[in-house]
Amino acid sequence: MTEPLETPRPEGEEPPVSLRKILQENPFLVKMLVFFFLMLFVPLVLAWKFDLFLVAN
């Protein structure tokens, strides 16, 4: 017989909290993540579109 993949949880122990649940309960964290990705990718896309990368020869 094969072993179960997950070991049974002890009585009273809660399952791990998912990232989706954390983001649903923290709208400020969602806004921070959106801001972070915008600040990271918007300048990168603009530099790529207008060919503004500095390339050392």
PyMOL Python script that loads the backbone (N, CA, C, O; Angstrom):
from pymol import cmd

cmd.read_pdbstr("""\
ATOM      1  N   MET A   1       0.830  -1.184   0.000  1.00  0.00           N
ATOM      2  CA  MET A   1       0.000   0.000   0.000  1.00  0.00           C
ATOM      3  C   MET A   1       0.876   1.249   0.000  1.00  0.00           C
ATOM      4  O   MET A   1       1.945   1.261   0.609  1.00  0.00           O
ATOM      5  N   THR A   2       0.426   2.289  -0.677  1.00  0.00           N
ATOM      6  CA  THR A   2       1.250   3.500  -0.776  1.00  0.00           C
ATOM      7  C   THR A   2       0.945   4.449   0.376  1.00  0.00           C
ATOM      8  O   THR A   2      -0.157   4.470   0.924  1.00  0.00           O
ATOM      9  N   GLU A   3       1.939   5.215   0.715  1.00  0.00           N
ATOM     10  CA  GLU A   3       1.805   6.216   1.780  1.00  0.00           C
ATOM     11  C   GLU A   3       1.043   7.426   1.247  1.00  0.00           C
ATOM     12  O   GLU A   3       1.175   7.754   0.068  1.00  0.00           O
ATOM     13  N   PRO A   4       0.251   8.097   2.080  1.00  0.00           N
ATOM     14  CA  PRO A   4      -0.382   9.344   1.626  1.00  0.00           C
ATOM     15  C   PRO A   4       0.687  10.416   1.406  1.00  0.00           C
ATOM     16  O   PRO A   4       1.707  10.440   2.094  1.00  0.00           O
ATOM     17  N   LEU A   5       0.441  11.297   0.442  1.00  0.00           N
ATOM     18  CA  LEU A   5       1.424  12.332   0.122  1.00  0.00           C
ATOM     19  C   LEU A   5       1.566  13.353   1.235  1.00  0.00           C
ATOM     20  O   LEU A   5       2.661  13.861   1.478  1.00  0.00           O
ATOM     21  N   GLU A   6       0.469  13.656   1.913  1.00  0.00           N
ATOM     22  CA  GLU A   6       0.518  14.637   2.994  1.00  0.00           C
ATOM     23  C   GLU A   6       0.386  13.926   4.332  1.00  0.00           C
ATOM     24  O   GLU A   6      -0.400  12.992   4.485  1.00  0.00           O
ATOM     25  N   THR A   7       1.170  14.387   5.292  1.00  0.00           N
ATOM     26  CA  THR A   7       1.017  13.831   6.632  1.00  0.00           C
ATOM     27  C   THR A   7      -0.195  14.478   7.284  1.00  0.00           C
ATOM     28  O   THR A   7      -0.451  15.661   7.062  1.00  0.00           O
ATOM     29  N   PRO A   8      -0.938  13.736   8.078  1.00  0.00           N
ATOM     30  CA  PRO A   8      -2.122  14.334   8.712  1.00  0.00           C
ATOM     31  C   PRO A   8      -1.725  15.437   9.687  1.00  0.00           C
ATOM     32  O   PRO A   8      -0.710  15.337  10.375  1.00  0.00           O
ATOM     33  N   ARG A   9      -2.547  16.501   9.738  1.00  0.00           N
ATOM     34  CA  ARG A   9      -2.288  17.614  10.648  1.00  0.00           C
ATOM     35  C   ARG A   9      -2.696  17.236  12.065  1.00  0.00           C
ATOM     36  O   ARG A   9      -3.697  16.547  12.263  1.00  0.00           O
ATOM     37  N   PRO A  10      -1.926  17.684  13.047  1.00  0.00           N
ATOM     38  CA  PRO A  10      -2.348  17.465  14.443  1.00  0.00           C
ATOM     39  C   PRO A  10      -3.654  18.197  14.730  1.00  0.00           C
ATOM     40  O   PRO A  10      -3.989  19.175  14.061  1.00  0.00           O
ATOM     41  N   GLU A  11      -4.377  17.722  15.714  1.00  0.00           N
ATOM     42  CA  GLU A  11      -5.660  18.332  16.097  1.00  0.00           C
ATOM     43  C   GLU A  11      -5.455  19.799  16.461  1.00  0.00           C
ATOM     44  O   GLU A  11      -4.516  20.138  17.180  1.00  0.00           O
ATOM     45  N   GLY A  12      -6.327  20.658  15.968  1.00  0.00           N
ATOM     46  CA  GLY A  12      -6.294  22.073  16.332  1.00  0.00           C
ATOM     47  C   GLY A  12      -5.355  22.920  15.496  1.00  0.00           C
ATOM     48  O   GLY A  12      -5.367  24.145  15.620  1.00  0.00           O
ATOM     49  N   GLU A  13      -4.547  22.309  14.654  1.00  0.00           N
ATOM     50  CA  GLU A  13      -3.632  23.095  13.819  1.00  0.00           C
ATOM     51  C   GLU A  13      -4.365  23.541  12.560  1.00  0.00           C
ATOM     52  O   GLU A  13      -5.022  22.740  11.896  1.00  0.00           O
ATOM     53  N   GLU A  14      -4.246  24.832  12.238  1.00  0.00           N
ATOM     54  CA  GLU A  14      -4.933  25.382  11.074  1.00  0.00           C
ATOM     55  C   GLU A  14      -4.106  25.148   9.816  1.00  0.00           C
ATOM     56  O   GLU A  14      -2.880  25.060   9.888  1.00  0.00           O
ATOM     57  N   PRO A  15      -4.762  25.047   8.672  1.00  0.00           N
ATOM     58  CA  PRO A  15      -4.004  24.893   7.423  1.00  0.00           C
ATOM     59  C   PRO A  15      -3.250  26.178   7.091  1.00  0.00           C
ATOM     60  O   PRO A  15      -3.595  27.245   7.600  1.00  0.00           O
ATOM     61  N   PRO A  16      -2.232  26.090   6.251  1.00  0.00           N
ATOM     62  CA  PRO A  16      -1.490  27.298   5.885  1.00  0.00           C
ATOM     63  C   PRO A  16      -2.383  28.308   5.164  1.00  0.00           C
ATOM     64  O   PRO A  16      -3.317  27.935   4.453  1.00  0.00           O
ATOM     65  N   VAL A  17      -2.083  29.575   5.358  1.00  0.00           N
ATOM     66  CA  VAL A  17      -2.873  30.644   4.746  1.00  0.00           C
ATOM     67  C   VAL A  17      -2.383  30.840   3.318  1.00  0.00           C
ATOM     68  O   VAL A  17      -1.178  30.890   3.072  1.00  0.00           O
ATOM     69  N   SER A  18      -3.318  30.951   2.375  1.00  0.00           N
ATOM     70  CA  SER A  18      -2.934  31.114   0.971  1.00  0.00           C
ATOM     71  C   SER A  18      -2.643  32.587   0.671  1.00  0.00           C
ATOM     72  O   SER A  18      -3.114  33.490   1.363  1.00  0.00           O
ATOM     73  N   LEU A  19      -1.868  32.793  -0.364  1.00  0.00           N
ATOM     74  CA  LEU A  19      -1.541  34.159  -0.790  1.00  0.00           C
ATOM     75  C   LEU A  19      -2.794  34.900  -1.225  1.00  0.00           C
ATOM     76  O   LEU A  19      -2.923  36.098  -0.972  1.00  0.00           O
ATOM     77  N   ARG A  20      -3.721  34.204  -1.875  1.00  0.00           N
ATOM     78  CA  ARG A  20      -4.978  34.823  -2.310  1.00  0.00           C
ATOM     79  C   ARG A  20      -5.757  35.359  -1.113  1.00  0.00           C
ATOM     80  O   ARG A  20      -6.319  36.452  -1.177  1.00  0.00           O
ATOM     81  N   LYS A  21      -5.793  34.594  -0.024  1.00  0.00           N
ATOM     82  CA  LYS A  21      -6.519  35.027   1.181  1.00  0.00           C
ATOM     83  C   LYS A  21      -5.854  36.265   1.785  1.00  0.00           C
ATOM     84  O   LYS A  21      -6.540  37.189   2.221  1.00  0.00           O
ATOM     85  N   ILE A  22      -4.534  36.281   1.811  1.00  0.00           N
ATOM     86  CA  ILE A  22      -3.800  37.429   2.351  1.00  0.00           C
ATOM     87  C   ILE A  22      -4.099  38.684   1.532  1.00  0.00           C
ATOM     88  O   ILE A  22      -4.336  39.755   2.091  1.00  0.00           O
ATOM     89  N   LEU A  23      -4.088  38.547   0.203  1.00  0.00           N
ATOM     90  CA  LEU A  23      -4.332  39.704  -0.654  1.00  0.00           C
ATOM     91  C   LEU A  23      -5.781  40.170  -0.588  1.00  0.00           C
ATOM     92  O   LEU A  23      -6.052  41.362  -0.738  1.00  0.00           O
ATOM     93  N   GLN A  24      -6.715  39.250  -0.367  1.00  0.00           N
ATOM     94  CA  GLN A  24      -8.117  39.647  -0.239  1.00  0.00           C
ATOM     95  C   GLN A  24      -8.345  40.462   1.026  1.00  0.00           C
ATOM     96  O   GLN A  24      -9.193  41.354   1.047  1.00  0.00           O
ATOM     97  N   GLU A  25      -7.599  40.162   2.073  1.00  0.00           N
ATOM     98  CA  GLU A  25      -7.798  40.851   3.348  1.00  0.00           C
ATOM     99  C   GLU A  25      -6.944  42.104   3.491  1.00  0.00           C
ATOM    100  O   GLU A  25      -7.123  42.854   4.451  1.00  0.00           O
ATOM    101  N   ASN A  26      -6.023  42.353   2.566  1.00  0.00           N
ATOM    102  CA  ASN A  26      -5.129  43.511   2.662  1.00  0.00           C
ATOM    103  C   ASN A  26      -5.125  44.306   1.360  1.00  0.00           C
ATOM    104  O   ASN A  26      -4.228  44.128   0.537  1.00  0.00           O
ATOM    105  N   PRO A  27      -6.111  45.179   1.159  1.00  0.00           N
ATOM    106  CA  PRO A  27      -6.132  45.956  -0.093  1.00  0.00           C
ATOM    107  C   PRO A  27      -4.923  46.889  -0.226  1.00  0.00           C
ATOM    108  O   PRO A  27      -4.496  47.191  -1.340  1.00  0.00           O
ATOM    109  N   PHE A  28      -4.373  47.343   0.896  1.00  0.00           N
ATOM    110  CA  PHE A  28      -3.190  48.204   0.838  1.00  0.00           C
ATOM    111  C   PHE A  28      -1.999  47.443   0.258  1.00  0.00           C
ATOM    112  O   PHE A  28      -1.222  47.996  -0.520  1.00  0.00           O
ATOM    113  N   LEU A  29      -1.861  46.185   0.637  1.00  0.00           N
ATOM    114  CA  LEU A  29      -0.779  45.354   0.108  1.00  0.00           C
ATOM    115  C   LEU A  29      -0.935  45.155  -1.398  1.00  0.00           C
ATOM    116  O   LEU A  29       0.054  45.162  -2.132  1.00  0.00           O
ATOM    117  N   VAL A  30      -2.163  44.980  -1.855  1.00  0.00           N
ATOM    118  CA  VAL A  30      -2.422  44.841  -3.294  1.00  0.00           C
ATOM    119  C   VAL A  30      -2.001  46.113  -4.018  1.00  0.00           C
ATOM    120  O   VAL A  30      -1.359  46.044  -5.066  1.00  0.00           O
ATOM    121  N   LYS A  31      -2.357  47.276  -3.469  1.00  0.00           N
ATOM    122  CA  LYS A  31      -1.976  48.547  -4.092  1.00  0.00           C
ATOM    123  C   LYS A  31      -0.463  48.715  -4.121  1.00  0.00           C
ATOM    124  O   LYS A  31       0.092  49.213  -5.100  1.00  0.00           O
ATOM    125  N   MET A  32       0.203  48.299  -3.045  1.00  0.00           N
ATOM    126  CA  MET A  32       1.662  48.395  -3.008  1.00  0.00           C
ATOM    127  C   MET A  32       2.296  47.509  -4.073  1.00  0.00           C
ATOM    128  O   MET A  32       3.249  47.923  -4.734  1.00  0.00           O
ATOM    129  N   LEU A  33       1.780  46.295  -4.245  1.00  0.00           N
ATOM    130  CA  LEU A  33       2.332  45.388  -5.250  1.00  0.00           C
ATOM    131  C   LEU A  33       2.099  45.910  -6.666  1.00  0.00           C
ATOM    132  O   LEU A  33       2.983  45.819  -7.518  1.00  0.00           O
ATOM    133  N   VAL A  34       0.915  46.454  -6.916  1.00  0.00           N
ATOM    134  CA  VAL A  34       0.629  47.031  -8.233  1.00  0.00           C
ATOM    135  C   VAL A  34       1.573  48.200  -8.498  1.00  0.00           C
ATOM    136  O   VAL A  34       2.134  48.308  -9.588  1.00  0.00           O
ATOM    137  N   PHE A  35       1.750  49.066  -7.518  1.00  0.00           N
ATOM    138  CA  PHE A  35       2.658  50.203  -7.663  1.00  0.00           C
ATOM    139  C   PHE A  35       4.086  49.729  -7.937  1.00  0.00           C
ATOM    140  O   PHE A  35       4.770  50.277  -8.800  1.00  0.00           O
ATOM    141  N   PHE A  36       4.530  48.715  -7.203  1.00  0.00           N
ATOM    142  CA  PHE A  36       5.879  48.183  -7.382  1.00  0.00           C
ATOM    143  C   PHE A  36       6.085  47.677  -8.807  1.00  0.00           C
ATOM    144  O   PHE A  36       7.086  48.000  -9.447  1.00  0.00           O
ATOM    145  N   PHE A  37       5.131  46.877  -9.304  1.00  0.00           N
ATOM    146  CA  PHE A  37       5.284  46.333 -10.648  1.00  0.00           C
ATOM    147  C   PHE A  37       5.186  47.418 -11.716  1.00  0.00           C
ATOM    148  O   PHE A  37       5.877  47.347 -12.733  1.00  0.00           O
ATOM    149  N   LEU A  38       4.341  48.414 -11.496  1.00  0.00           N
ATOM    150  CA  LEU A  38       4.270  49.521 -12.456  1.00  0.00           C
ATOM    151  C   LEU A  38       5.588  50.291 -12.491  1.00  0.00           C
ATOM    152  O   LEU A  38       6.082  50.633 -13.565  1.00  0.00           O
ATOM    153  N   MET A  39       6.152  50.561 -11.318  1.00  0.00           N
ATOM    154  CA  MET A  39       7.410  51.294 -11.268  1.00  0.00           C
ATOM    155  C   MET A  39       8.554  50.471 -11.849  1.00  0.00           C
ATOM    156  O   MET A  39       9.547  51.029 -12.315  1.00  0.00           O
ATOM    157  N   LEU A  40       8.420  49.169 -11.824  1.00  0.00           N
ATOM    158  CA  LEU A  40       9.466  48.307 -12.365  1.00  0.00           C
ATOM    159  C   LEU A  40       9.354  48.158 -13.879  1.00  0.00           C
ATOM    160  O   LEU A  40      10.353  48.250 -14.592  1.00  0.00           O
ATOM    161  N   PHE A  41       8.129  47.926 -14.371  1.00  0.00           N
ATOM    162  CA  PHE A  41       7.965  47.552 -15.771  1.00  0.00           C
ATOM    163  C   PHE A  41       7.653  48.707 -16.714  1.00  0.00           C
ATOM    164  O   PHE A  41       7.996  48.626 -17.894  1.00  0.00           O
ATOM    165  N   VAL A  42       7.021  49.773 -16.248  1.00  0.00           N
ATOM    166  CA  VAL A  42       6.707  50.889 -17.149  1.00  0.00           C
ATOM    167  C   VAL A  42       7.990  51.533 -17.689  1.00  0.00           C
ATOM    168  O   VAL A  42       8.089  51.723 -18.901  1.00  0.00           O
ATOM    169  N   PRO A  43       8.973  51.877 -16.856  1.00  0.00           N
ATOM    170  CA  PRO A  43      10.217  52.428 -17.423  1.00  0.00           C
ATOM    171  C   PRO A  43      10.942  51.438 -18.335  1.00  0.00           C
ATOM    172  O   PRO A  43      11.549  51.835 -19.330  1.00  0.00           O
ATOM    173  N   LEU A  44      10.877  50.159 -17.995  1.00  0.00           N
ATOM    174  CA  LEU A  44      11.517  49.149 -18.831  1.00  0.00           C
ATOM    175  C   LEU A  44      10.864  49.074 -20.208  1.00  0.00           C
ATOM    176  O   LEU A  44      11.561  49.005 -21.220  1.00  0.00           O
ATOM    177  N   VAL A  45       9.547  49.087 -20.253  1.00  0.00           N
ATOM    178  CA  VAL A  45       8.820  49.035 -21.530  1.00  0.00           C
ATOM    179  C   VAL A  45       9.063  50.309 -22.332  1.00  0.00           C
ATOM    180  O   VAL A  45       9.257  50.245 -23.546  1.00  0.00           O
ATOM    181  N   LEU A  46       9.055  51.462 -21.669  1.00  0.00           N
ATOM    182  CA  LEU A  46       9.308  52.720 -22.386  1.00  0.00           C
ATOM    183  C   LEU A  46      10.721  52.752 -22.964  1.00  0.00           C
ATOM    184  O   LEU A  46      10.922  53.179 -24.101  1.00  0.00           O
ATOM    185  N   ALA A  47      11.696  52.302 -22.182  1.00  0.00           N
ATOM    186  CA  ALA A  47      13.072  52.273 -22.679  1.00  0.00           C
ATOM    187  C   ALA A  47      13.192  51.314 -23.858  1.00  0.00           C
ATOM    188  O   ALA A  47      13.911  51.599 -24.815  1.00  0.00           O
ATOM    189  N   TRP A  48      12.497  50.185 -23.799  1.00  0.00           N
ATOM    190  CA  TRP A  48      12.543  49.231 -24.903  1.00  0.00           C
ATOM    191  C   TRP A  48      11.864  49.809 -26.148  1.00  0.00           C
ATOM    192  O   TRP A  48      12.371  49.671 -27.261  1.00  0.00           O
ATOM    193  N   LYS A  49      10.715  50.454 -25.947  1.00  0.00           N
ATOM    194  CA  LYS A  49       9.955  50.985 -27.087  1.00  0.00           C
ATOM    195  C   LYS A  49      10.717  52.109 -27.789  1.00  0.00           C
ATOM    196  O   LYS A  49      10.738  52.169 -29.019  1.00  0.00           O
ATOM    197  N   PHE A  50      11.336  52.991 -27.023  1.00  0.00           N
ATOM    198  CA  PHE A  50      12.036  54.131 -27.611  1.00  0.00           C
ATOM    199  C   PHE A  50      13.533  53.882 -27.776  1.00  0.00           C
ATOM    200  O   PHE A  50      14.282  54.804 -28.099  1.00  0.00           O
ATOM    201  N   ASP A  51      13.967  52.656 -27.559  1.00  0.00           N
ATOM    202  CA  ASP A  51      15.367  52.263 -27.741  1.00  0.00           C
ATOM    203  C   ASP A  51      16.306  53.163 -26.937  1.00  0.00           C
ATOM    204  O   ASP A  51      17.268  53.713 -27.473  1.00  0.00           O
ATOM    205  N   LEU A  52      16.015  53.301 -25.657  1.00  0.00           N
ATOM    206  CA  LEU A  52      16.806  54.173 -24.793  1.00  0.00           C
ATOM    207  C   LEU A  52      17.762  53.413 -23.874  1.00  0.00           C
ATOM    208  O   LEU A  52      18.283  53.978 -22.913  1.00  0.00           O
ATOM    209  N   PHE A  53      17.990  52.145 -24.168  1.00  0.00           N
ATOM    210  CA  PHE A  53      18.923  51.392 -23.338  1.00  0.00           C
ATOM    211  C   PHE A  53      20.338  51.886 -23.588  1.00  0.00           C
ATOM    212  O   PHE A  53      20.725  52.152 -24.726  1.00  0.00           O
ATOM    213  N   LEU A  54      21.096  52.003 -22.523  1.00  0.00           N
ATOM    214  CA  LEU A  54      22.499  52.386 -22.661  1.00  0.00           C
ATOM    215  C   LEU A  54      23.305  51.106 -22.829  1.00  0.00           C
ATOM    216  O   LEU A  54      23.324  50.251 -21.944  1.00  0.00           O
ATOM    217  N   VAL A  55      23.960  50.985 -23.957  1.00  0.00           N
ATOM    218  CA  VAL A  55      24.720  49.775 -24.242  1.00  0.00           C
ATOM    219  C   VAL A  55      26.193  50.159 -24.312  1.00  0.00           C
ATOM    220  O   VAL A  55      26.583  51.028 -25.092  1.00  0.00           O
ATOM    221  N   ALA A  56      27.004  49.501 -23.489  1.00  0.00           N
ATOM    222  CA  ALA A  56      28.439  49.769 -23.510  1.00  0.00           C
ATOM    223  C   ALA A  56      29.064  49.032 -24.693  1.00  0.00           C
ATOM    224  O   ALA A  56      28.815  47.845 -24.908  1.00  0.00           O
ATOM    225  N   ASN A  57      29.871  49.751 -25.446  1.00  0.00           N
ATOM    226  CA  ASN A  57      30.508  49.128 -26.617  1.00  0.00           C
ATOM    227  C   ASN A  57      31.869  48.600 -26.238  1.00  0.00           C
ATOM    228  O   ASN A  57      32.570  48.039 -27.080  1.00  0.00           O
TER     229      ASN A  57
END
""", "prot")
cmd.dss("prot")
cmd.show_as("cartoon", "prot")
cmd.util.cbc("prot")
cmd.orient("prot")
